[in-house]
Amino acid sequence: MARRSQFQPGHEPLEARSDLTLKSKHVTGTFASLNPTLAHYSPTGHPPAVEPEQDQVSSQSDIEHLWRSRDNRKGRHALRVSDRISSQDHVTTPPLTRSAPAICKGLLRMVTYAPYWDVSWLVATTFTLGSVIWVINAFFVWLPFARPETEFAGESLVGGGVTAFIGATIFEVGSVLLLLEAVNENQTGCFGWALEMVVSKTGDQGGHAWTEIRPDMQDCRHHHANRRSFLRGRHGSESGTAHHVSRVISASDGRSFRWMPSVKELRTHYIHELGFLASAIQLLSASVFWIAGLTGLPGIYNHLSSGLADGIYWAPQIVGGAGFILSGLLFTLETQSRWYKPAWHVLGWHIGVWNFIGGIGFTLCGALGPASSHSGVEYQATLATFWGSWAFMIGSTIQWYESLQKHPVENKTE
């Protein structure tokens, strides 16, 4: 793990702000040659116009804004609060996202809220749908070995072949969206929280002041917050209120959504972004894997010779699956403060791990495929597809939940 003692201006996307102090000792990155993936900010002081009382919020120690490269791509704004500040009567903090009410609210949001303009939500739901198709495919190809009495005509060839093609195609679409998400990251720090003083008057007893910490999207520059941003190249300089404009600007040139970065941006910024590299590997791997989905269709696969099947059916599964492993590993490392320290409390870490496991399953299926003339090997190959598909399903479902949780709140002990 590379630790940066100070921020280097050539490595975005950290922003110098007057109201926040960057903790240089907490700016970290997985690889020294790449941009940092984690940074901590503290508020510079108390809200204006109100003198801090005794035991007032110690902003340097009780509150931290977390900048993570993964959160930055997905329009999320992480906050850390200490137990001391959460227990004070004069401080109002949002509930921790690991609390039961917050989790239930997040689960309910998954079935009641569909932000189709949010590319991160589209990525998550597309991969979830693709994983469902792969789970169905796994039943078609594995169940005849586990329960031969349930097999029906064309189950493996037709059912398995068609669902594999559909699943591979959906994964390809999801991977394209994943790369678009990485290209449309907000390249300046964006912190969607407000820390302000609230004063209430209680008759002759005078006023009572407390600090309120609440989500605030007014100054958010992520494109996820704007319903009209997806697939549109509208500039922030167009007509509209200041509030509206501030929510449109995401790209460095002021465009709300872009299809691809410039060559200069690729060379100076994106090539140094671990999340972008992982997304590019995911797309390349899905493209190679799609070849296996195509050649596995009935009418193609059942007319392939053994050698040809090894070359255009099993080999793409091995190469594509290996790419899924690498992509999942990079996404996992991106969330960690050190390469050897798991980030148990970060949803993105669990997503990366489950995708890593799913990649192992798909790679193992391809590796065993050339020897599948032996019934025992074929059983293990189809079983690998089965548990690999479920791993992708778990990771994608968590990603769906993550895409709707734009203001995570953590405890500083995590």
SULKA-V115511 format. One line per field, one symbol per residue. ss: DSSP state (H for helix, E for strand, L for the rest). phi: phi as a letter, one per 40 degrees, with the letter a starting at -180 (. if undefined). psi: psi as a letter, one per 20 degrees, with the letter a starting at -180 (. if undefined). A space follows every 50 residues. Layout:
ss = ???
phi = ???
psi = ???
This chain:
ss = LEEELLLLLLLLLLLLLLLEEELHHHEEELLLLLLLLEEEEEELLLLLLL LLLLLLLLHHHHEEEEEEHHHHHLLLLEEEELHHHHLLLLEELLLLLLLH HHHHHHHHHHHHLLLLLLHHHHHHHHHHHHHHHHHHHHHHHHHHHHLHHH LLLLHHHHHHHHHHHHHHHHHHHHHHHHHHHHHLLLLLLLLLEEEEEEEE ELHHHLEEEEEEEEELLLLLLLHHHLLLLLLLLLELLLLLLHHHHHHHLL LLLLELLLLLLLHHHHHHLHHHLHHHHHHHHHHHHHHHHHHHHHHLLLLL HHHLLHHHHHHHHHHHHHHHHHHHHHHHHHHHHHLLLELLELLLLLHHHH HHHHHHHHHHHHHHHHHHHLLLLLHHHHHHHHHHHHHHHHHHHHHHHHHH HHHLLLLLEEELLL
phi = .cbbcacbdcbcbcbcbccbbccccbcbacbccbccbaabbbdcacdcgb ccccgcdcccbcbbcbbbcccccbgbbcbbbcccccccccbbbccccccd ccccccccccbbbbccccccccdcccccccccccccdcccccddccbdcc cbdgcccccccccccccccccccccccccccccccccbdbbcbbbacbbb bbgccgbbbacbbacaccbcbccccbcbccgbbccccccicccccccccb cccgccabcaccccccccbcccccccccccccccccccccdcccccccgb ccbccccccccbbccccccccccccccccccccccccacbbcbdcbddcc ccccccccccccccccccddbcccdccccccccccccccccccccccccc ccccbcbcbbcccc
psi = pppphqpphinrlqppqhiqppnhikoqqhphirqqipqpqqqhaqqrip pprqjrpnhhhhppppoqhghhhjkqoqqpqrhghhiphjpoqqqqiiqg ghghhghhhhiipnniiohhgggghghgghhghhggghhghhhhhhnhii qrpjgggggggghgggghghhgghhghghhghhkqojqppolqporpppq pmciiaqpqrppoqqojhjpjqihiphjhpjqkpqiirqrrhggghigpg rhjiqhqqhqrrhghghhfhijohhgghgghgggghgghhghhgiiqpig gjjqrghhghhjggghgggghhhhggghgghghhiqhqhjoqmhipghgh ggghhgghhgghghghhighjjhphhghghghhhhghhghghggghghhg ghhinimqprqii.
